[in-house]
Each structure stands twice: as structure tokens, then as C-alpha cells.
Amino acid sequence: MITVVRKGTRSVQEVPASPDAFVYLRIYQEQMRGLVPPGRTQPLWWTLRRPYRPLTYHAAHRMFERVNTLLGASWTLHALRHTAAQRMAADPDLPLTHIQAVLGHASLTTTERYLIPGRDAVVEQVLAHYARQAARRDQPAPAPPPGPTYDPRSLEILWGRPDGV
């Protein structure tokens, strides 16, 4: 679990994070050891320029602007959140109400917008559908089920002769 401060309500909430997130967080903490004040009440993220200061939303936004200029991209902090939500929503085993809790949405309707697949996902799934249909067409038709079999004793009774002859 990681504790976050919600943007709108400023409420504090614990949310689950991936094991990989904690590995990278630990690496970052080790890199910053001795450079920033330690402690649970200290900010987690710090600027990398001296003097070290807590990394504010505005500073992170400016960082994205600089990277976007270099790469010709248009990423935002909110795009990271949106991508995480879409990936969670793509998992059929993760209930939408759980995603709602992680995102902090008051209404499930707000979370439902992440169920709408993106263009690439639609193309990928439709092409997979066509491939499955083609594979089914190429399969030989299944053999019909075998006809009923008879107990030779039943034939003897029916025909009054051994072997039913």
C-alpha cells in the first residue's frame, strides 16, 4: 500500500501499488539517501536540482513539458493515471468497483468511461476475432456421432436366431 493525498478533497488514502513500483521507489530512495531529509512525514519526491525541494505538482508538470518538447510528445501526469485506469479496466478479473476505489471516484459512472476501449485495442481484438473465425472455417467438420450399437443378445431375441442372422 502507498499513501496518497487526493487532489480534490486533499484526503489521505492508502491505495495498492505494484511490486515493481516499490522496487523502483526503493532505488530512488537509495539514490536520494543523504541528500534529502529522511522520515515518514517528509515528501516522497524531491527535485533533482539543488537546492533540493519537495517536488510539487507544478514542478512535475514543468518536467513533463520539458520532456514533451524534446520528444515532440504531449504526455501529462493525468495521462499516466488514465493509462493505469485503462489497463486495470482491461483486466476482466478486476471488478470495476475496485478500480473506482483506487481512483477515488465518488461515482461508478465516472469509472465506467475507462471501459471504452481505445482504437488500437478494438483493432487488435477484431483482428483476433477474424483469425478465430478463419481457423474454425479451416477445421474439418467433426465426424457425426456413431449410430447406436446393439447388444447381440437383443438381436437374438428380436430375430429369434443367434447372431441376428
N, C-alpha and C positions, 0 to 999 in steps of 0.2 A: 504494500500500500504506500501511496505517496500523498502527502497533504497539499492541497491546492487552495488558493483563495479565489473564489468565484468573482468574475469581473463585475457583473451587475449588482449582486447582493453583498459582495465583499464577505460572504460567509465562508467559513473554513470547512472543507470537506476532504475526507480520505477517498481516494479512488485507486483501483488496482492498476498496476503498471506491469509491463512485460519483464521477464527476467533479463532480457537484453538491455532494457532501459537502465536497470540497476547496475549492470556491468559497465556501461558507458558513463553512468553517473559516478561510479567509484573511480574510474580512470580520471575523469575530470577533477574530482575532489583531490586525488593524489597530485595532480599537476598544480593545483592551487594551494596545496599544503604549505603553510608558512608565508603565503602571500596575502591571504585574507584572514580575517578573524574566524576562528573555529566556533562551533556551537550550534545547538538545535534552534536557537532563536535568531541566528544570523540568516540573511538571504542565501538562497541556494546558488543563484547565478550572479557572477560578477563580470564587469567589463574586463577586457584583456589589456587595455591601455592604462598606463599609470597616470595619475593615481587610481588604484583600483576602487571602483564604486559599485554598489549594487546595480545589476542590470535591470533597468526599468523597461516597461512595455515600449515606451517611446524609443529607447536605445536599441531594443531588439528590432523594432520596426525600421529604424535607420539602417541597421545592419542588413536587413533584407533588401532595402532599397539599393544599397551599395552592391550587393551580390547580383541583384536583378540587372543593374546597369552593366556590370561586367559580363553577364551571361546572356543578356537580351531576354530575360525571363520576366514573369510578373507574379512571383510567389508571394504569399503573405503568411503571417502567423495563423490567420484563420484558415488558410488553405491546408495547413498541417492538421488542424483539428478536423476539418471537413474530410480529409483523406482518411484519417483514423476512423471517423464515424462510418464512412462508406465501406471500409474494409471490415469493420465489425458487423455492419448490416449485411454484408455478403456471406457471412457465416450462418448457415441455416440452423446451427445448433446453439446460437447465442440469441436468447429472447430479446425482442425489441425493448421491453421494459428495463432490461439490464443496461442496454445502450443508453436509454433515457437517463438512468441513474448516473452513469459515468459522465454524460454530457451536461447533466444538471438542468435538463429541460423540465419546465413545470408541466407541460402538456405533451402527451404521447404523439399528438398530431404534428408537433414540431419535429420530433424524431423521425416520423414516418417519411419525411422528404428524402431521407438517406436510403430508402428502399428503392427509389427510382434509379435504375441502372444507367450508367454513362454510355455513350455511343460505343466505345471500344468493347465494353462488356456485352452489349447487345449483339454486336457483330460477331464476337467470339462465340457466344452461346448459340446464335442462329447457325453459324457455320458448323458447329459441333452437332447440332440437330440434323442438318443436311447430311453430314457424314454418317450419322447413325442410321438415317433413313436409307441411304445408299447401301450401307453394309447389310441391312435387312433384306433389301431387294436382291442382292447378290447371293444370299444364302439359299441353298436348295430347299424346296418345300419339304416340310417334315413328312416322313412316311405316315400313311394312315395307321391308326391303331390296329393291331391284329384282330381278326374276327374271333368270335367265341370258340373256345375249344370244348370238346365233349369228352366226357368220361366214357371209355369203351363199354363199360357195363351198361351205361344209359342207352347206347346204340343197340346193344344186345336185347335189352328189354323192348326198345322201340321196334326193331325189325324181327325180333324173335330168333335171331341167329347169332352165333358167336361172330365177332369182328364186324357186325352190322352188314355183312355181305349177303 
